[in-house]
Amino acid sequence: MFHVILYQPEIPPNTGNIIRLCANAGAALHLIHPLGFRLENARLRRAGLDYADLTEVRQYGDLAQCLETLRPPRLFACSTKGKRGYHEVRYRPGDALLFGPETRGLPEPVLRGLPASRILTIPMRRGNRSLNLSNAVAVVLYEAWRQQDFAGAETRLESGIESGEESAVEASMESGVEAAGGSGTAIEGS
């Protein structure tokens, strides 16, 4: 459904977590060399290589080779330099999601090769540099998959609340907040 491309990943447990993530979300993973580790690395195996048989993991000598092979209908890069929020995109099956290495992000030539509308960012609090790579991939990939109504998931989420009950539950929760003296919009100390 989706393609996750890791450009020269450096940290084995991050890539292992992303292998597991892709297996669970039905995405293919594409690794661009050079890698900062060997795929036989014990920490990589511990983090997710046992899931490698549940997803497609391919390796490429460079990004151009990967894109030539995949020919994705659309390529989105995730970068702290992006101006468009990842949540503002209407993702489509076949989209490719590109992420840079942990210590330096995607290189400028890669970013310059994409329209600004295809360079996405994840909102963060002021003063923070970035999210962990595997967390960033999880945020973006799950948003893309959510927009496809989690197509292919083994289980569907069900609230267990009938439509008429939902407003009663919400009203009950709101009255509980008001009874506690709060507005429900802020938590003291946060």
VOPAGU-2260 file (C-alpha; in pm, 1 decimal, decimal comma):
REM VOPAGU-2260
SITE   aa  ch    i         X         Y         Z
SITE  MET   A    0       0,0       0,0       0,0
SITE  PHE   A    1     264,2     256,8     107,6
SITE  HIS   A    2     639,9     264,6      61,4
SITE  VAL   A    3     871,9     379,6     339,9
SITE  ILE   A    4    1216,9     482,2     217,0
SITE  LEU   A    5    1498,8     523,7     468,9
SITE  TYR   A    6    1785,7     724,5     323,0
SITE  GLN   A    7    2112,2     597,8     471,4
SITE  PRO   A    8    1977,8     496,3     814,4
SITE  GLU   A    9    2243,2     482,8    1086,2
SITE  ILE   A   10    2098,9     324,7    1400,7
SITE  PRO   A   11    2008,5     -47,4    1393,8
SITE  PRO   A   12    1726,4     -45,4    1652,8
SITE  ASN   A   13    1547,6     236,7    1466,7
SITE  THR   A   14    1552,5      39,5    1143,5
SITE  GLY   A   15    1444,8    -273,9    1330,6
SITE  ASN   A   16    1148,7     -87,7    1479,2
SITE  ILE   A   17    1058,6      43,3    1134,2
SITE  ILE   A   18    1069,3    -310,1     988,2
SITE  ARG   A   19     819,3    -415,0    1255,4
SITE  LEU   A   20     610,1    -101,6    1192,8
SITE  CYS   A   21     596,9    -165,0     817,1
SITE  ALA   A   22     498,7    -528,3     874,2
SITE  ASN   A   23     211,7    -421,0    1099,4
SITE  ALA   A   24      91,9    -143,7     867,2
SITE  GLY   A   25     131,6    -338,8     542,2
SITE  ALA   A   26     399,0    -106,6     402,1
SITE  ALA   A   27     711,7    -198,9     205,5
SITE  LEU   A   28    1047,4     -79,0     339,2
SITE  HIS   A   29    1326,0      41,5     113,1
SITE  LEU   A   30    1678,8      98,9     249,8
SITE  ILE   A   31    1920,1     330,5      70,4
SITE  HIS   A   32    2291,7     257,2     112,3
SITE  PRO   A   33    2527,0     315,9     270,5
SITE  LEU   A   34    2369,5     183,5     589,7
SITE  GLY   A   35    2531,0     264,6     923,6
SITE  PHE   A   36    2518,1    -105,0    1020,7
SITE  ARG   A   37    2501,1    -456,1     878,3
SITE  LEU   A   38    2157,4    -614,3     845,9
SITE  GLU   A   39    2287,9    -904,4    1054,5
SITE  ASN   A   40    2335,0    -670,0    1352,5
SITE  ALA   A   41    2198,8    -829,4    1674,4
SITE  ARG   A   42    2026,7    -506,7    1786,0
SITE  LEU   A   43    1850,4    -481,7    1449,0
SITE  ARG   A   44    1731,2    -842,9    1474,6
SITE  ARG   A   45    1611,7    -789,8    1831,4
SITE  ALA   A   46    1417,5    -477,9    1731,6
SITE  GLY   A   47    1241,2    -617,7    1429,7
SITE  LEU   A   48    1421,5    -842,7    1186,5
SITE  ASP   A   49    1202,7   -1133,4    1295,5
SITE  TYR   A   50     925,8    -933,3    1122,0
SITE  ALA   A   51    1123,2    -900,7     798,8
SITE  ASP   A   52     947,9   -1202,3     650,6
SITE  LEU   A   53     613,8   -1025,3     709,7
SITE  THR   A   54     701,0    -724,0     496,2
SITE  GLU   A   55     900,5    -642,2     187,6
SITE  VAL   A   56    1248,2    -506,9     269,3
SITE  ARG   A   57    1461,0    -403,7     -28,8
SITE  GLN   A   58    1802,9    -242,9     -50,4
SITE  TYR   A   59    1937,3       1,1    -309,5
SITE  GLY   A   60    2277,6     148,5    -387,9
SITE  ASP   A   61    2131,8     500,6    -402,4
SITE  LEU   A   62    1806,1     693,9    -400,2
SITE  ALA   A   63    1790,6     727,7    -779,6
SITE  GLN   A   64    1800,6     348,2    -818,2
SITE  CYS   A   65    1520,7     311,2    -562,3
SITE  LEU   A   66    1296,0     569,3    -729,4
SITE  GLU   A   67    1362,9     426,5   -1074,3
SITE  THR   A   68    1261,5      82,1    -951,2
SITE  LEU   A   69     956,6     195,6    -752,0
SITE  ARG   A   70     828,0     474,0    -974,3
SITE  PRO   A   71     593,3     589,2    -696,1
SITE  PRO   A   72     299,5     802,9    -808,0
SITE  ARG   A   73     397,8    1056,6    -540,0
SITE  LEU   A   74     704,5    1100,8    -319,0
SITE  PHE   A   75     685,1    1287,0      11,8
SITE  ALA   A   76     995,0    1370,2     213,4
SITE  CYS   A   77     977,4    1426,2     587,6
SITE  SER   A   78    1209,8    1698,1     714,9
SITE  THR   A   79    1233,3    1955,2     991,8
SITE  LYS   A   80    1281,1    2200,0     701,9
SITE  GLY   A   81     936,8    2126,6     559,6
SITE  LYS   A   82     662,8    2391,1     565,0
SITE  ARG   A   83     363,2    2161,1     515,3
SITE  GLY   A   84     231,7    1950,2     801,5
SITE  TYR   A   85     220,1    1576,0     740,3
SITE  HIS   A   86    -145,7    1584,0     847,8
SITE  GLU   A   87    -241,4    1826,1     567,0
SITE  VAL   A   88    -183,9    1565,9     293,7
SITE  ARG   A   89    -449,3    1339,3     142,4
SITE  TYR   A   90    -242,0    1023,1     107,9
SITE  ARG   A   91    -310,6     766,3    -161,0
SITE  PRO   A   92    -208,3     401,8    -188,4
SITE  GLY   A   93     130,3     375,0    -356,4
SITE  ASP   A   94     265,6     698,2    -205,9
SITE  ALA   A   95     630,3     681,9     -97,9
SITE  LEU   A   96     743,1     838,7     229,4
SITE  LEU   A   97    1111,6     935,4     245,6
SITE  PHE   A   98    1303,1     986,8     572,3
SITE  GLY   A   99    1664,1    1092,4     625,6
SITE  PRO   A  100    1938,6     960,2     849,6
SITE  GLU   A  101    1909,5    1013,5    1223,4
SITE  THR   A  102    2203,3    1250,2    1271,6
SITE  ARG   A  103    2169,2    1480,3     972,5
SITE  GLY   A  104    1832,5    1444,0     798,1
SITE  LEU   A  105    1784,9    1447,9     423,0
SITE  PRO   A  106    2057,5    1626,2     224,4
SITE  GLU   A  107    1978,5    1959,3      58,6
SITE  PRO   A  108    2008,7    1823,5    -300,0
SITE  VAL   A  109    1734,9    1567,9    -224,0
SITE  LEU   A  110    1508,0    1834,4     -73,6
SITE  ARG   A  111    1573,2    2076,5    -362,9
SITE  GLY   A  112    1463,5    1804,4    -605,0
SITE  LEU   A  113    1110,2    1806,3    -460,8
SITE  PRO   A  114     835,6    2068,6    -472,3
SITE  ALA   A  115     783,7    2242,2    -137,3
SITE  SER   A  116     436,9    2084,6    -114,0
SITE  ARG   A  117     601,9    1740,9     -99,7
SITE  ILE   A  118     835,3    1825,7     190,7
SITE  LEU   A  119     645,5    1751,6     508,0
SITE  THR   A  120     712,2    1830,1     870,3
SITE  ILE   A  121     580,1    1700,5    1200,3
SITE  PRO   A  122     474,5    1976,2    1440,7
SITE  MET   A  123     679,5    1996,3    1759,5
SITE  ARG   A  124     715,4    2229,3    2053,0
SITE  ARG   A  125     953,3    2522,0    2004,8
SITE  GLY   A  126    1315,3    2444,9    2087,3
SITE  ASN   A  127    1302,8    2075,1    1997,3
SITE  ARG   A  128    1518,2    1950,9    1709,1
SITE  SER   A  129    1339,8    1640,1    1585,2
SITE  LEU   A  130    1163,9    1316,2    1669,9
SITE  ASN   A  131    1334,7     980,3    1681,3
SITE  LEU   A  132    1336,1     834,0    1328,4
SITE  SER   A  133    1118,2     534,2    1407,9
SITE  ASN   A  134     867,2     758,5    1587,3
SITE  ALA   A  135     854,9     999,5    1291,9
SITE  VAL   A  136     793,6     713,3    1048,7
SITE  ALA   A  137     519,3     578,7    1276,5
SITE  VAL   A  138     342,4     915,3    1296,1
SITE  VAL   A  139     337,0     971,1     919,8
SITE  LEU   A  140     275,4     612,0     810,7
SITE  TYR   A  141     -13,9     563,6    1050,2
SITE  GLU   A  142    -174,6     888,6     938,7
SITE  ALA   A  143    -151,1     771,7     576,8
SITE  TRP   A  144    -294,6     432,3     671,6
SITE  ARG   A  145    -568,0     590,1     887,7
SITE  GLN   A  146    -681,0     788,5     585,6
SITE  GLN   A  147    -727,0     454,7     406,2
SITE  ASP   A  148    -947,5     336,6     695,5
SITE  PHE   A  149    -668,2      97,2     802,0
SITE  ALA   A  150    -727,0    -112,3     488,8
SITE  GLY   A  151    -603,4    -467,2     533,9
SITE  ALA   A  152    -599,5    -453,7     914,0
SITE  GLU   A  153    -697,2    -780,8    1077,3
SITE  THR   A  154    -923,9    -611,8    1328,3
SITE  ARG   A  155   -1139,3    -304,6    1294,1
SITE  LEU   A  156   -1164,8     -65,4    1581,0
SITE  GLU   A  157   -1510,0     -54,3    1727,9
SITE  SER   A  158   -1608,0     191,5    1997,4
SITE  GLY   A  159   -1864,7     -43,5    2147,4
SITE  ILE   A  160   -2092,3     256,6    2190,4
SITE  GLU   A  161   -2414,6     284,9    1996,9
SITE  SER   A  162   -2459,5     619,1    1821,3
SITE  GLY   A  163   -2732,7     730,5    2062,3
SITE  GLU   A  164   -2518,3     642,6    2362,5
SITE  GLU   A  165   -2218,4     845,1    2247,0
SITE  SER   A  166   -2367,1    1185,5    2328,7
SITE  ALA   A  167   -2476,3    1059,6    2671,1
SITE  VAL   A  168   -2124,4     935,7    2746,1
SITE  GLU   A  169   -1971,6    1266,1    2631,9
SITE  ALA   A  170   -2222,0    1465,0    2838,7
SITE  SER   A  171   -2143,2    1250,0    3141,2
SITE  MET   A  172   -1771,5    1307,3    3095,5
SITE  GLU   A  173   -1818,2    1681,7    3053,8
SITE  SER   A  174   -2034,3    1707,3    3365,9
SITE  GLY   A  175   -1769,3    1515,6    3559,5
SITE  VAL   A  176   -1504,0    1767,2    3453,4
SITE  GLU   A  177   -1726,6    2058,0    3548,5
SITE  ALA   A  178   -1804,2    1897,8    3885,2
SITE  ALA   A  179   -1431,2    1875,6    3948,1
SITE  GLY   A  180   -1406,4    2251,1    3886,5
SITE  GLY   A  181   -1237,7    2237,2    3547,9
SITE  SER   A  182   -1324,6    2346,9    3200,9
SITE  GLY   A  183   -1191,4    2033,5    3038,2
SITE  THR   A  184    -950,9    2233,7    2822,1
SITE  ALA   A  185    -642,6    2250,2    3040,7
SITE  ILE   A  186    -473,2    2039,9    3305,4
SITE  GLU   A  187    -305,1    2219,5    3591,5
SITE  GLY   A  188      72,1    2187,3    3575,5
SITE  SER   A  189      84,1    2105,1    3206,5
